[in-house]
């Protein structure tokens, strides 16, 4: 154990906008198990807990905690030494974060660097669709655009009506466009891209990936052709 008059060093970080596959989780598990071996098996403890979407959980100290037949909700790691002031904690799920602390500053720095390398090598999530800051902005912009396009396309003949009537019609379409768009995006699109995603389930059991496939097909086969047709009608014909 380090002398108590030494300074306790603690470094931490947050984890956002990442997609964890089994490969990345295995790499993290291997990292923690190797740190436990460095501390000494008899003088260290490692607890790994996986919580699944059905609220069941697995707890252990090796790769056996993973289960490809269930969708993951979170995974946590807690490593420490019984006779050493060294600890590493990590939570991946809601409010994902990690921390490394010890009286040994070099040990803290070295482990933080390795953790950051693992996280940097992990696939990035789609920031625009997963960010709570951008979701309402994207929804509003798309909704406004759809409302205007619908008005111009189907109600251009009302241009001779009183300006006040046209104003209320336009506002109505803008609100309708935004309402419909936000409902569809929040219900069917944004929840497919959480800040932290676990892509660890067997392909035929992975509901999120199936829905992503349907969403992409819908965009390619329906949304894009309709958008092109409206643009051509408005600006080229």
Secondary structure by P-SEA (a helix, b strand, c coil): cccccbbbbbbccccccccccaaaaaaaaaaaaaaaaaaccccbbbbbbbbccccccccccccccccccccccbbbbbbbbcccccbbbbbcccccccccccccaaaaaaaaaaaaaaaaaccccccccccccaaaaaaaaaaaaaaaaaaaacccccccccaaaaaaaaaaaaaaaaaaaaaaaaacccccccccccccccccccaaaaaaaaaaaaaaccaaaaaaaaaaacccc
